[in-house]
């Protein structure tokens, strides 16, 4: 659960929609963000929550495929602290390491797609490379 300070430690008041931005909503960030439930795991999550991935990996016996290192993923549900369960965001991620390159793909439906347009409901799909923290 997130708590939004009225005055942040490194910045002033939280960024919300301003009247001059001509948006047809008065939705604050607290209505779409603040409560998150996240499931994240390696091969176990891909095997049980995404059974089609599990069947494909068993079919090709992942332990004998030299270029695939590991498979993982995650499911995330986010809603607001003001009016919980009114504005929902669902996100699914699939991570695959190929030739030591950690690739990631995601599908998201809901809010918080961009910082500037957090209040707009949208569907997004993305791909990227995950760089692990070395700290």
C-alpha positions in Angstrom: 0.0 0.0 0.0 1.3 3.4 -0.9 0.8 6.6 1.2 1.1 9.9 -0.6 2.6 12.7 1.4 1.1 16.1 1.1 4.6 17.5 0.7 7.2 15.0 -0.6 10.7 14.7 0.8 12.4 15.8 -2.4 9.6 17.8 -4.1 6.6 19.8 -3.1 2.9 18.9 -3.6 2.0 15.8 -5.6 1.4 16.3 -9.4 -2.3 16.1 -10.2 -4.5 17.4 -13.1 -4.6 21.2 -13.2 -7.6 23.2 -14.2 -5.9 24.7 -17.2 -5.1 21.2 -18.7 -8.7 21.0 -20.0 -9.3 17.4 -19.0 -12.9 16.2 -18.5 -12.1 14.6 -15.2 -11.3 15.6 -11.6 -9.6 12.3 -10.9 -6.6 12.5 -8.5 -3.8 10.0 -8.5 -5.1 8.5 -5.2 -8.2 7.3 -7.1 -6.1 5.0 -9.4 -3.0 4.2 -7.3 -2.1 3.3 -3.8 -3.2 -0.4 -3.2 -1.2 -3.0 -5.1 -1.3 -6.8 -5.0 1.6 -8.5 -6.9 2.5 -12.1 -7.6 5.9 -12.6 -9.0 8.0 -15.8 -9.5 10.3 -17.6 -11.8 9.4 -20.9 -13.6 6.8 -21.8 -11.0 4.5 -18.8 -11.8 4.9 -19.5 -15.6 4.0 -23.1 -14.9 0.9 -22.7 -12.8 -0.6 -19.3 -13.6 0.3 -19.5 -17.3 -0.2 -23.2 -18.1 0.2 -22.8 -21.9 3.8 -21.6 -21.3 4.3 -24.6 -19.1 3.1 -27.0 -21.8 5.4 -25.4 -24.4 8.4 -25.6 -22.1 7.7 -29.3 -21.3 7.2 -30.0 -25.0 10.6 -28.7 -25.9 12.2 -29.8 -22.6 13.6 -26.4 -21.6 16.6 -28.0 -19.8 18.0 -29.1 -23.2 17.4 -25.8 -25.0 20.8 -24.1 -24.7 19.7 -20.6 -25.5 16.9 -20.3 -22.9 18.2 -19.6 -19.4 15.2 -19.0 -17.3 11.5 -18.1 -17.5 9.5 -16.0 -15.0 6.6 -13.6 -14.8 4.2 -11.7 -12.7 0.7 -10.5 -12.2 -0.2 -7.2 -10.7 -3.5 -5.6 -9.6 -3.6 -1.9 -8.6 -6.5 0.2 -7.4 -6.8 3.6 -5.6 -6.8 4.3 -1.9 -9.7 6.7 -2.4 -12.7 4.6 -3.6 -10.9 1.3 -3.7 -11.9 -1.2 -6.5 -13.6 1.6 -8.5 -10.6 2.2 -10.9 -8.7 -1.0 -11.5 -5.4 -1.8 -13.4 -4.3 -5.3 -14.3 -0.8 -6.1 -15.6 0.8 -9.3 -16.7 4.5 -9.8 -17.4 6.5 -12.6 -18.9 10.3 -12.7 -18.5 12.6 -14.9 -20.6 16.4 -15.0 -20.5 17.8 -15.8 -24.0 21.5 -16.0 -24.5 22.0 -14.3 -21.1 19.8 -11.4 -22.2 16.9 -10.9 -19.8 13.9 -10.0 -22.0 10.5 -8.9 -20.7 7.1 -8.4 -22.2 3.9 -7.0 -20.6 0.2 -6.4 -21.2 -1.6 -3.8 -19.1 -5.3 -2.8 -19.0 -6.4 0.1 -16.8 -4.8 3.3 -15.6 -1.3 4.6 -14.9 -0.1 4.0 -18.4 1.9 7.3 -18.5 2.8 9.8 -15.8 1.0 12.6 -17.5 -2.1 10.7 -18.4 -2.5 8.4 -15.4 -6.3 9.1 -15.3 -7.0 7.7 -18.8 -8.0 4.1 -19.1 -6.1 2.3 -21.8 -4.6 -1.0 -23.0 -0.8 -1.1 -23.4 1.7 -3.8 -24.6 5.4 -3.4 -24.2 8.7 -5.2 -24.6 12.1 -4.5 -23.1 15.3 -5.7 -21.5 15.5 -6.0 -17.7 18.8 -4.8 -16.3 19.4 -6.3 -12.8 20.4 -4.1 -9.9 23.9 -4.9 -8.7 23.5 -3.2 -5.3 
